[in-house]
């Protein structure tokens, strides 16, 4: 019974591995096909990444300032929501870049 469970776990792991290999192969083929990207498309992608990080960070700062003003708590919420916005922005930017590549 334990052997069957191990075999099924190995089968699932192998399927996930093969799926990831297939995704990477497709991504590489797409990159080779689109290798002649223009300068402006690269600049556009950098701008998108910049806004993806800047906007959540700025919104976090604004919300934190508002909350600190309402609760008279110093700068606690500004710092917290700024870091939370920065983290969220970096995750969004990372996902955008990995999709494009």
Secondary structure, 3 states (H helix, E strand, C coil): CHHHHHHHHHHHHHHHHHHHHHHHHHHHHHHHHCCCCCHHHHHHHHHHHHHHHHHHHHHHHHHHHHHHHHHCCCCHHHHHHHHHHHHHHHHHHHHHHHHHC
